[in-house]
Amino acid sequence: MYIEGVLLGMVGVGERLGAVELQARKDVMKGERTSIESLFSYGERRKQFELEADVRRWRTKVRVKILLKPPEEALSVLKSWREGIKIEIPKLGSLTTLADITKKRGEKTSLNGILASTARRAPFIAEESVKAGENVLCTLEILP
């Protein structure tokens, strides 16, 4: 799974916060309730990524988007195509919360570091199915 973050706040709205690729630990069917904590193991949630913007604890509003990641063989085919082709990857789910950490651009963190335990446990409805062992992309962005 790949997790990418965009900050939501007064400054840098829509700015990308970071990204990390994680592996789902269980099967989740479309329409099923799940959470970041149940979908990813502790080790996966602790994978580090570099912040691309500053975050302030309890002040920076963050949206986490969880996307299915196409297999590597599909990505290599896409790379050989001309620029200008838009490829959309189905969304698995998303949540919006406040950052639970204060860090500067360039510092490293993880989902466990940036999200409070209540946010990691917050349920969301899966918009697509995912199988255990499948890679997923998570994105973070700043919200107003």
For each residue, the residues with C-beta under 8 A, 3 or more apart:
1: 21 22 23 24 39 40 44 66 67 69 130 134 135 136 137 138
2: 19 20 21 22 67 69 135 136 137 138 139
3: 18 19 20 21 22 49 64 66 111 136 137 138 139 140
4: 16 17 18 19 20 65 67 137 138 139 140 141
5: 16 17 18 19 49 62 63 64 114 138 139 140 141
6: 14 15 16 17 62 63 65 139 140 141 142 143
7: 12 13 15 16 17 53 55 60 61 62 99 140 141 142 143
8: 13 14 60 61 62 63 96 141 142 143 144
9: 12 13 59 60 61 142 143 144
10: 13 144
11: 142
12: 7 9 15 53 54 142
13: 7 8 9 10 142 143 144
14: 6 8 141 142
15: 6 7 12 52 53 141 142
16: 4 5 6 7 19 52 53 139 140 141
17: 4 5 6 7 51 52 53 55 62 114 140 141 142
18: 3 4 5 49 50 51 52 109 140
19: 2 3 4 5 16 49 137 138 139 140
20: 2 3 4 47 48 49 110 111 138
21: 1 2 3 47 69 135 136 137
22: 1 2 3 40 44 45 47 111 135 136 138
23: 1 40 44 133 134 135 136
24: 1 27 28 39 40 130 131 132 133 134 135 136
25: 39 40 41 44 132
26: 38 39 132
27: 24 129 130 131 132
28: 24 32 34 39 92 126 129 130
29: 32 126 129
30: 126 127 128 129
31: 125 126
32: 28 29 125 126
33: 123 124 125 126
34: 28 38 39 93 123 124 126
35: 38 39 120 121 122 123 124
36: 39 40 45 64 66 95 111 115 119 120 121 122
37: 40 45 117 120 121
38: 26 34 35
39: 1 24 25 26 28 34 35 36 66 130 136
40: 1 22 23 24 25 36 37 44 45 111
41: 25 44 45
42: 45 46 112
43: 46 47
44: 1 22 23 25 40 41 47
45: 22 36 37 40 41 42 110 111 112 120
46: 42 43 110 111 112
47: 20 21 22 43 44 110 111
48: 20 108 109 110
49: 3 5 18 19 20 108 109 110
50: 18 106 107 108
51: 17 18 54 55 103 104 105 106 107 108 109
52: 15 16 17 18 105
53: 7 12 15 16 17 105 142
54: 12 51 60 103 104 105
55: 7 17 51 60 62 99 101 102 103 114
56: 59 60 99 102
57: 60 98 99 100 101 102
58: 98 99 100
59: 9 56 98 99
60: 7 8 9 54 55 56 57 98 99 142
61: 7 8 9 96 97 98 99 142 143 144
62: 5 6 7 8 17 55 96 97 98 99 114 115 140 141 142 143
63: 5 6 8 94 95 96 140 141 142 143
64: 3 5 36 94 95 96 97 111 115 138 139 140
65: 4 6 91 93 94 138 139 140 141
66: 1 3 36 39 91 92 93 94 136 137 138
67: 1 2 4 89 90 91 92 136 137 138 139
68: 89 90 91 92 128 130 134 136 137
69: 1 2 21 89 134 135 136 137
70: 74 75 78 89
71: 74 75
72: 75 76
73: 76 77
74: 70 71 77 78
75: 70 71 72 78 79
76: 72 73 79 80
77: 73 74 80 81
78: 70 74 75 81 85 87
79: 75 76
80: 76 77
81: 77 78 85
82: 85
83:
84:
85: 78 81 82
86:
87: 78
88:
89: 67 68 69 70 137
90: 67 68 127 128
91: 65 66 67 68 94 127 128
92: 28 66 67 68 126 127 128 130 136
93: 34 65 66 124 125 126 127
94: 63 64 65 66 91 124
95: 36 63 64 119 122 124
96: 8 61 62 63 64 143
97: 61 62 64 115 116 119 122
98: 57 58 59 60 61 62 116
99: 7 55 56 57 58 59 60 61 62 102 114 115
100: 57 58 113 114 115 116 119
101: 55 57 109 113 114
102: 55 56 57 99
103: 51 54 55 107 109 114
104: 51 54 107
105: 51 52 53 54
106: 50 51
107: 50 51 103 104
108: 48 49 50 51
109: 18 48 49 51 101 103 113 114
110: 20 45 46 47 48 49 113 114
111: 3 20 22 36 40 45 46 47 64 114 115 120 138
112: 42 45 46 115 120
113: 100 101 109 110
114: 5 17 55 62 99 100 101 103 109 110 111 140
115: 36 62 64 97 99 100 111 112 119 120
116: 97 98 100 119 120
117: 37 120 121
118: 121 122
119: 36 95 97 100 115 116 122
120: 35 36 37 45 111 112 115 116 117
121: 35 36 37 117 118
122: 35 36 95 97 118 119
123: 33 34 35
124: 33 34 35 93 94 95
125: 31 32 33 93
126: 28 29 30 31 32 33 34 92 93 129 130
127: 30 90 91 92 93
128: 30 68 90 91 92
129: 27 28 29 30 126
130: 1 24 27 28 39 68 92 126 134 136
131: 24 27 134
132: 24 25 26 27
133: 23 24
134: 1 23 24 68 69 130 131
135: 1 2 21 22 23 24 69
136: 1 2 3 21 22 23 24 39 66 67 68 69 92 130
137: 1 2 3 4 19 21 66 67 68 69 89
138: 1 2 3 4 5 19 20 22 64 65 66 67 111
139: 2 3 4 5 6 16 19 64 65 67
140: 3 4 5 6 7 16 17 18 19 62 63 64 65 114
141: 4 5 6 7 8 14 15 16 17 62 63 65
142: 6 7 8 9 11 12 13 14 15 17 53 60 61 62 63
143: 6 7 8 9 13 61 62 63 96
144: 8 9 10 13 61
